[in-house]
Amino acid sequence: MARIGARAYNAVSPARLPSVTPAARLQATLDLLSAVDSTARPADAVVAAWLRTRRHIGDADRGRILDLLHRLLRHRARLGWWLARLGQEDSPRNRLLAWLALADGRTSDQVERLFSGARFAPAALTDREHALLAGLRGSSIEHPGMPEDVRLECPSWAAEPLRRRFGDRFGVEVAALLEPAPLDLRVNPLRTTREAMLRGLKDLGVPAKASAIAPHGIRVDERLSLASLPMLKSGEVEIQDEGSQLVAMLVAARPGERVVDFCAGAGGKTLAIATQMNNRGHVVACDVSEGRLKRSAERFRRAGLHNIETRLLSSETDKWVKRHKGGFDRVLVDAPCSGTGTWRRNPDARWRAPEEQGLGGLVALQARILASAARLVKPGGRLVYATCSMLPEENEEQVAAFLAVHPAFRPVPLKEAWPRLTDSAHPDFLSLTPARNGTDGFFAAVMQRETPQPTPGASAEDRTKESA
């Protein structure tokens, strides 16, 4: 991993550096961009680790650094196209130089003054970098010669599935993924009400409104430092996209029930499910990552939830699953996926091809997880399969394949699962996109395990097999 900002900030006390110079902000951005490029970790994890060691940087400077970083990530393909056109290496430093020339309209002299090689500033420009800036003079970041996929920042591994999904709307839908995502909050009804939180945000000078569909959702209309929201620290609200809130609502967990969040991750949907149950009943948050479960447990405590148990699994076929077969009313499988629906928030994710031997391997993993988790559902209980993907292979086709080999389950149409959800792109499943719904891209299907009807004359052993 590249050293992240060490030259610019280490050994500098807050008193000596109350603010960061424009040149130092560029160097910090370059350090972060290099770190994102050179590690498999998501950009937000890289940024979080970097900021933890740079606490002396004020909110305004942090905001400017991160804003530039995300602009560079959202324009990676277009910047790379320009660099290839001019025979230049597609490197973090060249991308930054190209951005300053193409998007900011900086002249060579202006860039040279920032790239001075002075303390905290980027190294001085080379002759080849001067040539790059000269070649970009008078151009803008968009060019009529760009292929559509480049202009839309759509990687090759996702282009064909997305075209198949959206058809004539491909351009509109993928262009919406280039816009920054809004900040959505979910109110914890065990602690407060949405009306009280809207008043509290107004008192803080934060413009916000009730979410369009999610009953506990709030959308904040401007970017702000999350440290300025005391209701986050108190557990009165959580950060959660409205689409994610709707997925949790589809679980429709009721007080007193037994529920599993099979791929709980950071616990956002687990929190929403537990509050649906009014802190009554039992929720098991499962994951294969001990670190994620530990972090989620802290969120559960802050929210005042006491009906959640965390369970570390060795894999999707952990022995715990077999021991608890047929023991739960609701099972949510928020499956690991390509994340195409979250590209607004995670612009670096589009350039990280799916792991597990490509998209096909990821789809196979989802199928194994879904089949294993389905064993936990009791007769009459419901299984909810969800992704933050917009690819058919991970969504409708995955559900169809599951139902084809699991006749004990039937799909529950969306109008039956939650009649209030009327603006889905699919008639039977939840299907949300940024362009259509203003949320992240989400998919969810509700399936119910039917209560088996005993075959006349069948033995107890046969009836057991029928319900499996």
Residue pairs with C-beta under 8 A, 6 or more apart in sequence:
1 35
1 38
1 39
2 31
2 34
2 35
2 37
2 38
3 31
4 31
4 32
4 34
4 35
4 46
4 49
4 50
5 27
5 28
5 31
5 32
5 50
5 54
6 31
7 27
7 31
7 120
8 20
8 24
8 27
8 28
8 31
8 120
9 17
9 28
9 53
9 54
9 56
9 57
12 56
13 56
14 55
14 56
17 56
18 58
19 58
19 60
19 61
20 28
20 57
20 58
20 61
20 65
20 120
21 120
21 121
22 114
23 114
23 115
23 116
23 118
23 120
23 121
23 122
24 120
24 121
25 61
25 64
25 65
25 68
26 68
26 96
26 114
26 115
26 121
26 122
27 120
27 121
27 122
28 54
28 57
28 65
29 65
29 68
29 69
29 72
29 96
30 92
30 93
30 96
30 122
31 50
32 46
32 47
32 50
32 65
32 69
33 69
33 72
33 73
33 92
33 95
33 96
34 92
34 93
35 46
35 50
36 43
36 46
36 69
36 73
36 348
37 92
39 46
40 352
42 346
42 348
42 349
43 69
43 73
43 346
43 347
43 348
44 346
47 66
47 69
51 57
51 62
57 65
59 225
59 227
62 225
63 223
63 225
68 99
70 180
70 347
71 99
71 103
72 79
72 95
72 96
72 99
73 347
73 348
74 153
74 178
74 347
75 99
75 103
75 141
75 153
76 95
76 153
76 347
76 351
77 149
77 150
77 153
77 154
77 155
78 141
78 142
78 146
78 150
78 151
78 153
79 90
79 95
79 98
79 99
79 102
79 141
80 90
80 95
80 150
81 143
81 146
81 150
82 98
82 102
82 136
82 139
82 141
82 143
83 89
83 90
83 94
83 95
83 98
83 132
84 90
86 132
86 135
86 136
88 94
88 128
88 132
93 122
93 129
94 129
94 132
97 111
97 115
97 125
97 129
97 132
97 133
98 132
98 136
99 141
100 106
100 110
100 111
100 114
101 111
101 132
101 133
101 136
101 137
101 139
102 136
102 139
102 140
102 141
103 140
103 141
106 114
107 137
108 130
108 133
108 134
108 137
111 125
111 133
112 124
112 125
112 130
114 121
114 122
115 121
115 122
115 123
115 124
115 125
115 129
116 122
116 124
117 123
117 124
125 133
142 151
148 154
148 171
149 155
149 156
149 159
152 171
152 174
152 175
152 178
153 174
153 177
153 178
153 347
153 350
154 162
154 174
154 350
155 350
155 351
155 353
157 353
157 354
157 358
157 359
158 338
158 340
158 350
158 391
161 359
161 391
161 392
161 393
162 170
162 173
162 174
162 340
162 390
162 391
163 170
164 392
165 390
165 391
165 392
166 172
166 173
166 174
169 435
172 435
173 390
173 433
173 434
173 435
173 436
175 435
176 344
176 433
176 434
176 435
177 340
177 343
177 344
177 434
177 441
178 343
178 344
179 344
179 434
180 223
180 344
181 241
181 344
181 345
181 434
181 440
182 219
182 220
182 221
182 438
183 219
183 220
183 223
183 224
183 239
184 211
184 217
184 218
184 219
184 220
184 239
184 240
184 241
184 242
184 245
184 439
185 197
185 208
185 217
185 218
185 219
185 220
185 237
185 238
185 239
185 240
186 214
186 216
186 217
186 218
186 237
186 238
186 239
186 240
186 245
186 271
186 272
187 193
187 194
187 197
187 216
187 217
187 218
187 236
187 237
188 216
188 235
188 236
188 237
188 238
188 271
188 275
188 303
188 304
189 216
189 275
190 275
190 278
190 279
190 303
190 304
190 305
191 234
191 235
191 236
191 303
191 304
192 231
192 236
192 237
194 210
194 215
194 216
194 217
194 218
197 218
197 231
197 236
197 237
198 208
198 209
198 210
198 218
200 231
201 207
201 208
201 218
201 220
201 229
201 231
202 208
204 228
204 229
206 220
206 222
206 224
206 228
206 229
207 220
207 221
207 222
208 218
208 219
208 220
208 221
209 218
209 219
209 221
210 217
210 218
210 219
211 217
211 218
211 219
211 242
211 245
212 242
212 438
213 242
213 246
213 420
213 421
213 423
214 242
214 245
214 246
214 249
215 249
216 245
216 272
216 275
217 240
217 242
217 245
218 237
219 242
226 232
226 239
229 237
231 237
232 238
232 239
233 302
234 302
235 302
235 303
235 304
238 268
238 271
238 272
238 299
238 303
239 268
240 268
240 271
240 272
241 345
241 439
241 440
241 442
242 438
242 439
243 341
243 388
243 432
243 437
243 439
243 440
243 441
243 442
244 268
244 269
244 272
244 388
244 440
244 442
245 272
246 421
246 430
246 432
246 439
246 442
246 444
247 269
247 332
247 334
247 384
247 386
247 430
247 442
247 444
248 268
248 269
248 272
248 273
248 276
248 332
249 272
249 276
249 418
250 384
250 386
250 417
250 418
250 421
250 430
250 444
250 446
251 259
251 269
251 273
251 276
251 330
251 332
251 382
251 384
252 276
252 330
252 382
252 417
252 418
253 259
253 273
253 274
253 276
253 277
253 281
253 283
253 329
253 330
254 276
254 277
254 281
254 329
255 277
255 278
255 280
255 281
256 277
256 280
256 281
257 277
257 281
257 282
257 329
257 330
258 281
258 282
258 284
258 327
258 328
258 329
258 330
259 273
259 277
259 281
259 282
259 283
259 284
259 328
259 329
259 330
259 331
259 332
260 283
260 284
260 286
260 328
260 330
260 331
260 332
260 373
260 376
261 267
261 269
261 270
261 273
261 283
261 284
261 285
261 286
261 332
261 334
262 286
262 331
262 332
262 333
262 334
262 369
262 373
262 376
263 286
263 287
263 333
263 334
263 335
263 336
263 369
264 270
264 285
264 286
264 287
264 292
264 293
264 296
264 310
264 334
265 287
265 289
265 292
265 296
265 334
266 292
266 295
266 296
266 299
267 285
267 292
267 295
267 296
267 297
267 299
267 300
269 332
269 334
270 283
270 285
270 296
270 300
270 308
271 299
271 300
271 303
271 305
273 283
273 330
273 332
274 283
274 300
274 303
274 305
274 307
274 308
275 303
275 305
277 283
277 307
279 304
279 305
279 306
279 307
280 307
281 307
282 307
282 309
283 307
283 308
283 309
284 308
284 309
284 310
284 311
284 328
285 293
285 296
285 300
285 308
285 309
285 310
285 311
286 310
286 311
286 312
286 313
286 320
287 293
287 296
287 310
287 312
287 313
288 312
288 313
288 314
288 315
288 316
290 312
293 310
293 311
293 312
294 310
296 310
297 308
297 310
300 308
311 320
313 320
313 321
316 365
316 368
316 369
316 372
316 373
317 368
317 372
321 372
321 373
321 375
321 376
322 375
324 376
325 375
325 376
326 375
326 376
326 377
326 378
326 379
326 467
327 376
327 378
328 376
328 377
328 378
328 381
329 378
329 381
329 382
330 377
330 381
330 382
330 384
331 373
331 374
331 376
331 377
331 381
331 382
331 383
331 384
332 384
332 386
333 369
333 370
333 373
333 383
333 384
333 385
333 386
334 386
334 387
335 366
335 369
335 370
335 385
335 386
335 387
335 394
336 362
336 365
336 366
336 369
337 362
337 366
337 387
337 388
337 389
337 391
337 394
338 354
338 359
338 362
338 389
338 391
338 394
339 346
339 349
339 388
339 389
340 350
340 388
340 389
340 390
340 391
340 441
341 387
341 388
341 389
341 390
341 432
341 433
341 434
341 440
341 441
341 442
341 443
342 349
342 388
342 440
342 441
343 349
343 350
344 434
344 440
345 440
353 359
354 361
354 362
355 361
355 362
356 362
356 364
356 365
359 391
359 393
362 394
363 393
363 394
363 398
366 387
366 394
366 398
367 398
367 401
367 402
370 383
370 385
370 398
370 402
371 402
371 405
371 406
373 383
374 383
374 402
374 406
374 409
374 449
377 383
377 409
377 449
378 449
379 449
379 450
379 451
379 452
379 467
380 448
380 449
380 450
380 451
381 448
381 449
382 412
382 446
382 447
382 448
382 449
383 409
383 446
383 447
383 448
383 449
384 444
384 445
384 446
384 447
385 398
385 399
385 402
385 444
385 445
385 447
386 430
386 442
386 443
386 444
386 445
387 394
387 395
387 442
387 443
388 440
388 441
388 442
388 443
389 395
389 441
389 443
390 433
390 441
390 443
394 443
395 429
395 431
395 443
395 445
396 426
396 429
396 443
396 445
399 411
399 429
399 445
399 447
402 409
402 447
403 409
403 410
403 411
403 447
408 449
408 450
408 452
408 467
408 468
409 447
409 448
409 449
409 450
410 447
410 448
410 450
411 428
411 429
411 445
411 446
411 447
412 446
412 447
412 448
413 427
413 428
414 421
414 424
414 426
414 427
414 428
414 429
414 430
414 446
417 446
421 430
423 436
423 437
424 430
424 431
424 432
425 431
425 432
425 433
425 436
426 443
428 445
429 443
429 444
429 445
429 446
430 442
430 443
430 444
430 445
431 442
431 443
432 439
432 440
432 441
432 442
432 443
433 439
433 441
434 440
434 441
452 463
452 466
452 467
454 463
454 466
455 462
455 463
455 466
458 466
